[in-house]
Structure formats: C-alpha cells, structure tokens
Amino acid sequence: MIDTEGGVNRGILVVEDDEQLQTALTHALSQHGYAVTVARDGYEGLERMEREAPWLVLTDLNLPGKGGMDFLREVRSQGYHMPVVVMTAYGGVDAAVEALKYGATDFLQKPFPLDRL
C-alpha cells in the first residue's frame, strides 16, 4: 500500500469476481491516487486484508467460494474497522439491511456510476 499525505494509507481492496468491473474500478480509483489491490473471492480478500491493511474495502455480495456477506462478517469479527462498501446486482432491501447489520458502511446496487464512489 502507498503511504500518502500525513501518513494516511490510501489503499483500497476490491473484492470482485467480474474482471470488467475489477478493471473499471481499479482504473477509476487509481486515477484518483489510490493504490488498488484486487481479490476474486472472500478467501483471497481475507488474505489481502492481512497483508495490505487497506483504508477501504469494496466487496461484491455474490462471490465464488466465500461470499461477500461471509467475507464482511469475517472482516468485522477479526476486528477490522475500515469502511466496507458492499456492491451487488442481485440484492434488494433485505440484503442491504443484512449487510448494514453486519457492519457495511454503504450498499451499492449494480450497475452504479463510478462517480458514486
């Protein structure tokens, strides 16, 4: 992760299995000065969390292996307090409420404009 102004970590972990969205998010966030790390499922996301200690996490809800909700619960149970934004194309109000209950900071319904981030 890069260390920027005032020692603040500006790293973002994107946990997303859709390669096109990974690329779009990485490109957009990198242009704003963030160091972006990508994981393709919740297991890889947890490994990256331990190594990278990101400032922010963006995670899909529907992931292979360890899904986004399980990933979110694990992140919080391990004591990580960074903001976690959950993204999904399949979630409704119930999924949003559950994600917020488990500590998500925000919930984005796909597709969303990148400037919403």
C-alpha positions as CSV (number, residue, x, y, z in Angstrom):
1,M,0.0,0.0,0.0
2,I,1.1,3.5,-0.6
3,D,1.7,5.9,2.2
4,T,0.4,9.4,1.2
5,E,-0.2,12.8,2.8
6,G,0.3,12.8,6.5
7,G,1.0,9.0,6.6
8,V,-2.6,8.1,5.7
9,N,-3.0,4.8,3.9
10,R,-4.8,5.3,0.7
11,G,-5.1,1.7,-0.3
12,I,-8.4,0.2,-1.4
13,L,-9.1,-3.5,-1.6
14,V,-11.6,-4.5,-4.3
15,V,-13.2,-8.0,-3.8
16,E,-14.9,-8.7,-7.1
17,D,-15.0,-11.7,-9.4
18,D,-16.2,-9.8,-12.5
19,E,-13.0,-8.9,-14.4
20,Q,-14.6,-6.0,-16.3
21,L,-15.7,-4.3,-13.1
22,Q,-12.4,-5.0,-11.4
23,T,-10.6,-3.2,-14.3
24,A,-13.1,-0.3,-14.3
25,L,-12.8,0.2,-10.5
26,T,-9.0,-0.2,-10.5
27,H,-8.7,2.4,-13.3
28,A,-11.1,4.9,-11.8
29,L,-9.7,4.7,-8.3
30,S,-6.0,4.7,-9.4
31,Q,-6.6,7.9,-11.3
32,H,-7.7,9.5,-8.0
33,G,-4.4,8.5,-6.3
34,Y,-5.5,5.3,-4.6
35,A,-3.4,2.1,-4.5
36,V,-5.8,-0.7,-5.6
37,T,-5.5,-4.3,-4.7
38,V,-7.9,-6.9,-6.2
39,A,-9.2,-10.2,-4.8
40,R,-11.5,-12.5,-6.7
41,D,-13.3,-14.1,-3.7
42,G,-13.7,-13.8,0.0
43,Y,-10.9,-16.1,0.9
44,E,-8.4,-14.2,-1.2
45,G,-9.9,-11.0,0.2
46,L,-9.1,-12.0,3.7
47,E,-5.5,-12.9,2.7
48,R,-5.1,-9.5,1.2
49,M,-6.6,-7.8,4.2
50,E,-3.9,-9.3,6.4
51,R,-1.1,-8.3,4.1
52,E,-2.3,-4.9,2.8
53,A,-4.4,-3.4,5.7
54,P,-6.4,-1.3,3.3
55,W,-8.0,2.0,4.1
56,L,-11.3,1.0,2.4
57,V,-12.9,-2.3,1.1
58,L,-15.3,-2.6,-1.8
59,T,-16.8,-6.1,-2.0
60,D,-19.3,-7.8,-4.2
61,L,-22.0,-9.7,-2.4
62,N,-22.2,-12.7,-4.8
63,L,-18.7,-14.2,-4.9
64,P,-17.5,-17.7,-5.5
65,G,-16.1,-19.6,-2.5
66,K,-16.6,-17.3,0.5
67,G,-19.3,-14.9,-0.5
68,G,-19.5,-11.2,0.3
69,M,-21.7,-11.4,3.4
70,D,-19.4,-14.1,4.9
71,F,-16.4,-12.0,4.0
72,L,-17.9,-9.0,5.7
73,R,-18.8,-10.9,8.9
74,E,-15.2,-12.3,9.0
75,V,-13.7,-8.9,8.4
76,R,-15.6,-7.4,11.4
77,S,-15.1,-10.5,13.6
78,Q,-11.3,-10.1,13.1
79,G,-11.5,-6.6,14.4
80,Y,-11.0,-4.6,11.2
81,H,-12.8,-1.2,11.4
82,M,-12.2,0.3,7.9
83,P,-15.2,1.2,5.8
84,V,-16.6,-1.7,3.8
85,V,-18.9,-0.9,0.9
86,V,-21.0,-3.8,-0.4
87,M,-21.9,-3.9,-4.1
88,T,-24.4,-6.3,-5.8
89,A,-26.6,-6.7,-8.8
90,Y,-28.9,-9.2,-7.0
91,G,-29.6,-7.6,-3.6
92,G,-32.7,-5.9,-2.6
93,V,-33.7,-4.2,0.7
94,D,-33.2,-7.4,2.7
95,A,-29.6,-7.8,1.5
96,A,-28.9,-4.2,2.2
97,V,-30.3,-4.4,5.7
98,E,-28.3,-7.6,6.4
99,A,-25.1,-6.0,5.1
100,L,-25.5,-2.9,7.2
101,K,-26.3,-5.1,10.2
102,Y,-23.0,-6.9,9.8
103,G,-21.1,-3.6,9.6
104,A,-21.1,-2.5,6.0
105,T,-20.7,1.3,5.6
106,D,-22.8,1.5,2.4
107,F,-24.6,-0.6,-0.1
108,L,-24.4,0.0,-3.9
109,Q,-26.8,-1.6,-6.3
110,K,-25.1,-2.5,-9.6
111,P,-24.8,-1.0,-12.1
112,F,-23.8,2.3,-10.5
113,P,-21.9,5.3,-11.9
114,L,-18.3,5.3,-10.8
115,D,-18.6,8.8,-9.5
116,R,-21.0,7.5,-6.8
117,L,-17.9,6.1,-5.1
